[in-house]
Amino acid sequence: MNNILVLGAGYTGMMAATGIARRTTAAAVTLLNPTAVFNERLRQHQAAVGQDLGAHSIPDLVAPAGVRFVQGRAARIDADARRVPLDDGRELAYDLLVYAVGSATPATPHAFTVDDPAFAEALRANADGVLTVCGAGLTGIEAAAEAAETYPGLKVRLLSRGAPGTMMGPKARAYLTAALDRLGVEVRTGTAVARVLPGAVELEGGERLPTDVTLWTTGVAYSRLAADAGIAVDPDGRVATDAALRSTSHPEVFAIGDAAAIRQAYGTVHGTCQSGIPSAAHTAESVVRLLRGKAPRPFRFGYVHQPVSLGRKDAVIQFTRPDDTPGRWYLTGRAAVAYKEAVSSSPLKFYRARTAIPARMTGRTGGRRNPVPAR
Ligand SMILES: Cc1cc2nc3c(=O)[nH]c(=O)nc-3n(C[C@H](O)[C@H](O)[C@H](O)COP(=O)(O)OP(=O)(O)OC[C@H]3O[C@@H](n4cnc5c(N)ncnc54)[C@H](O)[C@@H]3O)c2cc1C
């Protein structure tokens, strides 16, 4: 029962592994990840344009908590034998598995994603050219702003079906629009991309926009590991979870972060670090409860904010209701930059903390607006 394997050392796997190990010495916690350097996805748009974020070693971060780190990639999950074969032939066994393999932006021919290190090089080589960003979700907005600020000679074009920031209230959205305009980002709304070609983006309707570099930011791809193992997944491939974040088909598997379909009273939680960290801290507490013969408690989460950076000198934070609809309050300018920086740096502080961070300190439950969903 006490052999715990955490798959994936993103924000949530790191939080779960260190959280379990700091709460109990009765468990042997192993954390598996393909790289030994932690990927700060909250700052991916900064790394994507070539900013040096420094390298944080996963083994150095988790060793003080007593977590064993294994560098490698899970090739599959043998859910019956409770073993995970790696793609190099090694194998890891588990009693309890924490599934935290995250998500990625799907690859599109002739376009980069923010995860692609070659994007920074392409930008540098085309600093006076044209960058076309496909998709004006938060990643597209943040990447477009960052690129425009870093390369003033670059013409940045942001293509979007709807207006950027549609999820925000009108005032925060107006601020965001003005900031993109100030940075010289050309926003084209009402556009749907048909395909990306070498040197051009073709819109539905046939118009071709010449481009030197194209960044693709829309869509989400989920790992097939769980589905291929016969673990119940939702239509997108995220692990279907019960109220306590255990797999509905395999109770010895917990699923957290982007890779989990987490249901709340207002709907399924969409992948954010904001929701992922509380799901991981909650799972750490649940695993320890199980080891002590107690039942895990239901997970409740309510959103707090939509933080959007607009280059290094500006940002806008829309505060939200628990169901992620915009509230009255928003923050802009320097105060928003400081807020966003506090948000982005807090996970590393959690991993380095000497004691486990209580789950209730990592997120909002949503109170009476968000009762535990019926099964
Ligand atoms: C540019 C950008 C900005 C963002 N800004 C915000 C923000 O301001 N606020 C916010 O709340 N969220 C933000 N997000 C979303 C946030 O980054 C994700 O929700 C978060 O990273 C999810 O964490 P995770 O641990 O579930 O997955 P991930 O961070 O994706 O980590 C998954 C880990 O699993 C590993 N893995 C995958 N497959 C395997 C395998 N087969 N074997 C072993 N390991 C594997 C991966 O290598 C990775 O290390 C942003 C995302 C991006 C891209």
The ligand as a MOL file (V3000), in Angstrom:
LIG
                    3D

  0  0  0     0  0            999 V3000
M  V30 BEGIN CTAB
M  V30 COUNTS 53 58 0 0 0
M  V30 BEGIN ATOM
M  V30 1 C 2.1580 30.0260 -21.5810 0
M  V30 2 C 1.3150 29.4490 -20.4940 0
M  V30 3 C 0.9050 30.2730 -19.4510 0
M  V30 4 C 0.0900 29.7730 -18.4400 0
M  V30 5 N -0.3010 30.6120 -17.4560 0
M  V30 6 C -1.0780 30.1500 -16.4510 0
M  V30 7 C -1.4820 31.0190 -15.3790 0
M  V30 8 O -1.1550 32.2140 -15.3510 0
M  V30 9 N -2.2270 30.4790 -14.3860 0
M  V30 10 C -2.5980 29.1670 -14.3740 0
M  V30 11 O -3.2760 28.7400 -13.4200 0
M  V30 12 N -2.2410 28.3280 -15.3620 0
M  V30 13 C -1.5020 28.7790 -16.4080 0
M  V30 14 N -1.1170 27.9300 -17.4160 0
M  V30 15 C -1.5610 26.5240 -17.3850 0
M  V30 16 C -0.6250 25.6830 -16.4960 0
M  V30 17 O 0.7040 25.8370 -16.9170 0
M  V30 18 C -1.0310 24.2190 -16.5560 0
M  V30 19 O -2.3840 24.1090 -16.1650 0
M  V30 20 C -0.1350 23.4100 -15.6170 0
M  V30 21 O 1.1780 23.3760 -16.1430 0
M  V30 22 C -0.6600 21.9870 -15.4350 0
M  V30 23 O 0.1960 21.3050 -14.5700 0
M  V30 24 P 0.3140 19.7190 -14.6510 0
M  V30 25 O 1.2650 19.3090 -13.5740 0
M  V30 26 O -1.0280 19.1220 -14.6530 0
M  V30 27 O 0.9280 19.4090 -16.0860 0
M  V30 28 P 2.2770 19.8580 -16.7780 0
M  V30 29 O 2.7930 21.1220 -16.2150 0
M  V30 30 O 1.9650 19.7750 -18.2260 0
M  V30 31 O 3.3200 18.7260 -16.3840 0
M  V30 32 C 3.1740 17.4000 -16.8050 0
M  V30 33 C 4.5010 16.6860 -16.6410 0
M  V30 34 O 4.3150 15.3140 -16.9740 0
M  V30 35 C 5.4090 14.8930 -17.7600 0
M  V30 36 N 5.0110 13.7310 -18.5700 0
M  V30 37 C 4.1930 13.7270 -19.6690 0
M  V30 38 N 4.1230 12.4840 -20.1770 0
M  V30 39 C 4.8850 11.6870 -19.3810 0
M  V30 40 C 5.2190 10.3000 -19.4030 0
M  V30 41 N 4.7480 9.4810 -20.3550 0
M  V30 42 N 6.0510 9.8260 -18.4460 0
M  V30 43 C 6.5300 10.6460 -17.4950 0
M  V30 44 N 6.2500 11.9600 -17.4240 0
M  V30 45 C 5.4480 12.4790 -18.3680 0
M  V30 46 C 5.7310 16.1220 -18.6080 0
M  V30 47 O 7.0210 16.0420 -19.1410 0
M  V30 48 C 5.5870 17.2360 -17.5730 0
M  V30 49 O 6.7690 17.4590 -16.8670 0
M  V30 50 C -0.3060 28.4020 -18.4560 0
M  V30 51 C 0.1270 27.5520 -19.4750 0
M  V30 52 C 0.9190 28.0590 -20.4940 0
M  V30 53 C 1.3700 27.1330 -21.5920 0
M  V30 END ATOM
M  V30 BEGIN BOND
M  V30 1 1 1 2
M  V30 2 1 2 3
M  V30 3 2 2 52
M  V30 4 2 3 4
M  V30 5 1 4 5
M  V30 6 1 4 50
M  V30 7 2 5 6
M  V30 8 1 6 7
M  V30 9 1 6 13
M  V30 10 2 7 8
M  V30 11 1 7 9
M  V30 12 1 9 10
M  V30 13 2 10 11
M  V30 14 1 10 12
M  V30 15 2 12 13
M  V30 16 1 13 14
M  V30 17 1 14 15
M  V30 18 1 14 50
M  V30 19 1 15 16
M  V30 20 1 16 17
M  V30 21 1 16 18
M  V30 22 1 18 19
M  V30 23 1 18 20
M  V30 24 1 20 21
M  V30 25 1 20 22
M  V30 26 1 22 23
M  V30 27 1 23 24
M  V30 28 2 24 25
M  V30 29 1 24 26
M  V30 30 1 24 27
M  V30 31 1 27 28
M  V30 32 2 28 29
M  V30 33 1 28 30
M  V30 34 1 28 31
M  V30 35 1 31 32
M  V30 36 1 32 33
M  V30 37 1 33 34
M  V30 38 1 33 48
M  V30 39 1 34 35
M  V30 40 1 35 36
M  V30 41 1 35 46
M  V30 42 1 36 37
M  V30 43 1 36 45
M  V30 44 2 37 38
M  V30 45 1 38 39
M  V30 46 1 39 40
M  V30 47 2 39 45
M  V30 48 1 40 41
M  V30 49 2 40 42
M  V30 50 1 42 43
M  V30 51 2 43 44
M  V30 52 1 44 45
M  V30 53 1 46 47
M  V30 54 1 46 48
M  V30 55 1 48 49
M  V30 56 2 50 51
M  V30 57 1 51 52
M  V30 58 1 52 53
M  V30 END BOND
M  V30 END CTAB
M  END
